Amino acid sequence: MLDVLIVGGGPVGLFLGCLLARRGLDVRVLERRRARSGHSRAVGIHPPALHAFEELGLVQPFLEAGVPIPGGVVLGPGGVIGELSFHAASPRYPFILSLPQRETEEVLERRLADLAPGTLRRGVEVRALRDEGPHVSVTGREGGREQTLHARLVVGADGTRSTVRDLAGIAFPGGTYADKYLMGDFPDTTAFGPLAAICLTGEGVVESFPLPGHRRRWVVRTEALLDGAGAVDLAALVRERTGLHLPAGDCSMLSAFEVRHHLARRMVAGRVLLVGDAAHEVSPIGGQGMNLGWLDAAALAPRLEEVLSGAPGARAALLRYERRRRRLARLATRQAEFNMAFGRPAGGAARRVREGVLRGLLAPPVQPLLARAFTMRWGAAGGGETRCPES
Ligand SMILES: Cc1cc2nc3c(=O)[nH]c(=O)nc-3n(C[C@H](O)[C@H](O)[C@H](O)COP(=O)(O)OP(=O)(O)OC[C@H]3O[C@@H](n4cnc5c(N)ncnc54)[C@H](O)[C@@H]3O)c2cc1C
């Protein structure tokens, strides 16, 4: 009988596994993929997540692997609109750390193996679960064989198409935005250095972020989903809109994507709980989804320990977890919508109004508030360090 069974070994399931293993709980993480996905999605690690990593000794490995982004520059057709510094966003981590998701998962997987070898089981796809009252039975398929495990609590960290959420009968209402994007990673041939660059053009936004190894990620808003596009097409869009040249022949990742928002009606259903994308899907424009999931995990780990030890009020605390995390997911969704709105095509008077608003937001004294919002420190208006926005 396990204490906690986590379904999904993505960044959120791995981090929760580390937190629970460190507390001495008997935990297992089941992941259907035999190897880590090569596709690089998230790159931004925000200060509250770095704070949450402290208790696991994870900050150093992350700082060694990633590159800090201390701020960004916002450009329009007429030149620089303003700059945003993350200096005031967090005294300890005044930056967003950039690291491709695949490498982020590697760091977390290594830590989990150090804390509790054998906790992560790859190649097991969960297909059924049954709440038996005092525990939950979970059936998975591994290489054609079915096996059933028993756990006192089960956490679905199995992403937006969560099987656990479906099996627990939890609705996941939401929708798809009209905005589409094309993104790719290239050697950094710009003069932006460590800064992010947001270019607001009449045809739609072009965003670019430093990556480790002197590379940069480029994200371009498109009118349609450019599924069959190549690196040459992305380079052409960037050149047309900004005049900047990308070395298309050295593209290491290319992806066209559309963006959605969903929020699970519940994150707690008896002995089954949800974290990360299984609970909330947020548009990646602004880079919050993975961080939101980590902060779910940081908030949930002590609550699970309380439930397992039979602490008084533990169930009520779980419901508070659900309320707060759903509220913060809605906040992140609104912020992503704000980011997307600023990146839409705009010409003439609409563009001048947008640039005027942005100049106001990027001017002191508003800028520190914007910097905190962009680094997911919504609860830290007073400048003091908060462990995570939830706690
Ligand atoms: C283009 C793009 C850019 C992004 N950029 C950022 C960013 O900069 N910052 C940020 O914070 N977020 C970003 N995100 C969002 C981020 O990628 C997700 O929020 C994050 O991956 C969620 O992590 P997760 O562990 O909850 O789910 P996932 O990463 O989806 O992991 C779920 C895991 O569960 C496994 N699984 C699923 N079903 C089963 C099953 N039945 N049995 C066993 N295993 C199962 C899957 O194989 C997978 O490994 C971006 C997303 C995209 C698409």
The ligand as an SDF file (V2000), in Angstrom:
LIG
                    3D

 53 58  0  0  0  0  0  0  0  0999 V2000
    4.7970   26.1660  -26.6160 C   0  0  0  0  0  0  0  0  0  0  0  0
    4.6710   26.1100  -25.1190 C   0  0  0  0  0  0  0  0  0  0  0  0
    5.4820   26.9130  -24.3370 C   0  0  0  0  0  0  0  0  0  0  0  0
    5.3670   26.9030  -22.9420 C   0  0  0  0  0  0  0  0  0  0  0  0
    6.1610   27.7090  -22.1930 N   0  0  0  0  0  0  0  0  0  0  0  0
    6.0310   27.7180  -20.8440 C   0  0  0  0  0  0  0  0  0  0  0  0
    6.9130   28.5030  -20.0150 C   0  0  0  0  0  0  0  0  0  0  0  0
    7.8340   29.1840  -20.5060 O   0  0  0  0  0  0  0  0  0  0  0  0
    6.7310   28.4700  -18.6700 N   0  0  0  0  0  0  0  0  0  0  0  0
    5.7380   27.7080  -18.1060 C   0  0  0  0  0  0  0  0  0  0  0  0
    5.5900   27.7570  -16.8750 O   0  0  0  0  0  0  0  0  0  0  0  0
    4.9290   26.9160  -18.8530 N   0  0  0  0  0  0  0  0  0  0  0  0
    5.0490   26.8950  -20.1980 C   0  0  0  0  0  0  0  0  0  0  0  0
    4.2730   26.0650  -20.9500 N   0  0  0  0  0  0  0  0  0  0  0  0
    3.3200   25.1570  -20.2860 C   0  0  0  0  0  0  0  0  0  0  0  0
    4.0260   23.8970  -19.7790 C   0  0  0  0  0  0  0  0  0  0  0  0
    4.6490   23.2150  -20.8550 O   0  0  0  0  0  0  0  0  0  0  0  0
    2.9920   22.9890  -19.1030 C   0  0  0  0  0  0  0  0  0  0  0  0
    2.2310   23.7610  -18.2150 O   0  0  0  0  0  0  0  0  0  0  0  0
    3.6960   21.8530  -18.3400 C   0  0  0  0  0  0  0  0  0  0  0  0
    4.2610   20.9110  -19.2080 O   0  0  0  0  0  0  0  0  0  0  0  0
    2.6870   21.1340  -17.4390 C   0  0  0  0  0  0  0  0  0  0  0  0
    3.3640   20.1410  -16.7270 O   0  0  0  0  0  0  0  0  0  0  0  0
    2.5760   18.8840  -16.1710 P   0  0  0  0  0  0  0  0  0  0  0  0
    3.6020   18.0160  -15.5080 O   0  0  0  0  0  0  0  0  0  0  0  0
    1.3800   19.3260  -15.4150 O   0  0  0  0  0  0  0  0  0  0  0  0
    1.9860   18.1470  -17.4820 O   0  0  0  0  0  0  0  0  0  0  0  0
    2.7780   17.5070  -18.7030 P   0  0  0  0  0  0  0  0  0  0  0  0
    4.0440   18.2100  -18.9760 O   0  0  0  0  0  0  0  0  0  0  0  0
    1.7800   17.3820  -19.8070 O   0  0  0  0  0  0  0  0  0  0  0  0
    3.1460   16.0510  -18.1710 O   0  0  0  0  0  0  0  0  0  0  0  0
    2.1650   15.0640  -17.9980 C   0  0  0  0  0  0  0  0  0  0  0  0
    2.8460   13.7100  -18.0890 C   0  0  0  0  0  0  0  0  0  0  0  0
    1.8720   12.6990  -17.7970 O   0  0  0  0  0  0  0  0  0  0  0  0
    2.0840   11.6010  -18.6710 C   0  0  0  0  0  0  0  0  0  0  0  0
    0.8100   10.8840  -18.7910 N   0  0  0  0  0  0  0  0  0  0  0  0
   -0.3250   11.3070  -19.3810 C   0  0  0  0  0  0  0  0  0  0  0  0
   -1.2930   10.3940  -19.2590 N   0  0  0  0  0  0  0  0  0  0  0  0
   -0.7570    9.3550  -18.5730 C   0  0  0  0  0  0  0  0  0  0  0  0
   -1.2710    8.1060  -18.1350 C   0  0  0  0  0  0  0  0  0  0  0  0
   -2.5350    7.7360  -18.3820 N   0  0  0  0  0  0  0  0  0  0  0  0
   -0.4600    7.2640  -17.4530 N   0  0  0  0  0  0  0  0  0  0  0  0
    0.8320    7.6250  -17.1890 C   0  0  0  0  0  0  0  0  0  0  0  0
    1.3690    8.7950  -17.5920 N   0  0  0  0  0  0  0  0  0  0  0  0
    0.5830    9.6540  -18.2680 C   0  0  0  0  0  0  0  0  0  0  0  0
    2.5540   12.2370  -19.9710 C   0  0  0  0  0  0  0  0  0  0  0  0
    3.2740   11.3400  -20.7710 O   0  0  0  0  0  0  0  0  0  0  0  0
    3.4080   13.4110  -19.4740 C   0  0  0  0  0  0  0  0  0  0  0  0
    4.7710   13.0590  -19.3520 O   0  0  0  0  0  0  0  0  0  0  0  0
    4.3940   26.0520  -22.3430 C   0  0  0  0  0  0  0  0  0  0  0  0
    3.5860   25.2300  -23.1340 C   0  0  0  0  0  0  0  0  0  0  0  0
    3.7200   25.2430  -24.5030 C   0  0  0  0  0  0  0  0  0  0  0  0
    2.8220   24.3560  -25.3440 C   0  0  0  0  0  0  0  0  0  0  0  0
  1  2  1  0
  2  3  1  0
  2 52  2  0
  3  4  2  0
  4  5  1  0
  4 50  1  0
  5  6  2  0
  6  7  1  0
  6 13  1  0
  7  8  2  0
  7  9  1  0
  9 10  1  0
 10 11  2  0
 10 12  1  0
 12 13  2  0
 13 14  1  0
 14 15  1  0
 14 50  1  0
 15 16  1  0
 16 17  1  0
 16 18  1  0
 18 19  1  0
 18 20  1  0
 20 21  1  0
 20 22  1  0
 22 23  1  0
 23 24  1  0
 24 25  2  0
 24 26  1  0
 24 27  1  0
 27 28  1  0
 28 29  2  0
 28 30  1  0
 28 31  1  0
 31 32  1  0
 32 33  1  0
 33 34  1  0
 33 48  1  0
 34 35  1  0
 35 36  1  0
 35 46  1  0
 36 37  1  0
 36 45  1  0
 37 38  2  0
 38 39  1  0
 39 40  1  0
 39 45  2  0
 40 41  1  0
 40 42  2  0
 42 43  1  0
 43 44  2  0
 44 45  1  0
 46 47  1  0
 46 48  1  0
 48 49  1  0
 50 51  2  0
 51 52  1  0
 52 53  1  0
M  END
$$$$
